[in-house]
Amino acid sequence: MSEPSRQYFEDIQVGDEYLSPGRTITEADIVAFAGLSGDYNVLHTDAEFMKSSIFGERIAHGLLGLSISSGLGARAVARPFATLAFLGLRWRFKGPIKIGDTIKVRMKVTVKKETSKPDRGIVTVQRAVLNQRGELVQEGDTELMIERRK
Amino acid sequence: MPRYFEDLEVGDGFESPGRTITEADVVSFAAISGDQEALDFTAGEAGLLPLVPELLIMIMSSGLGFRAPAEMPQVLAFMVFDLYIRLPVRVGDTVRCRIRVAGKRPMKDAGVIVEQRQMVNQRGDVVQEAEYKLLVARRPRE
């Protein structure tokens, strides 16, 4: 199997858009994420306590939503970006993700910037995480350093 | 005793214990996130251990924040964060998290706490910096 060809800085255009497949968030995802992160906050782990909360039930860790959206994002882009480095992220949590919700990620290239080095450029990708009702549950901007063609 | 917005002061802070990032953590992260890119452990430079996904370090820092000497405040919601990646982290590195309260703003039923977080490796280098905005419960009235 040959590797899919990668998208270099020159191949990526402002306005390029991608929509991922959906993924249903399960209780198992939340339990596994609590173990990986060490975040056992009652919001995510105490079903009895959460019955009397404004959410009425456990909610997914915000960073679980972000992690799953990164995996969905990778599945949405058929030709992966020639990423040299992940520089940073600005992220906003807008609403809860509950067990049984199905999320998708919509991505859009919003900025392309030259750098002082001729072999690379910086790309900003805006990401919106939507649930099955089309509500925006998380959103943010990712900054990536992308290789140029040789 | 649960802690509330009123119990937190600007300048409060602590440094977490360390956590060694293992290959198993990277595999678990790939399984949970569905992001398989980090699983090619041969892709790195010769003689160096594999790179750890940047997002996994951020996730570890969220959990290390709970290992404070005092009980965690009652966080109602994680609102916003900005993350700055400074240096790569490799399998076998041990990271700890330095947390400092940088600001607080009361609201009607809760309050916003701004935290500055630094992730530091075993050599004392800052590998990531983040600013978190958390919605924290106010002390219930008697």
Interface residues (C-beta under 8 A of the other chain):
Chain A: R23 D29 A32 F33 G35 L36 S37 G38 D39 Y40 N41 L43 H61 G62 L63 L64 L66 S67 I68 S70 G71 L72 G73 A74 R75 P80 A85 F86 L87 G88 L89 R90 W91 R92 F93
Chain B: R19 D25 S28 F29 A31 I32 S33 G34 D35 Q36 E37 E54 L55 M58 I59 M60 S62 G63 L64 G65 F66 R67 M72 V75 A77 F78 M79 V80 F81 D82 L83 Y84 I85
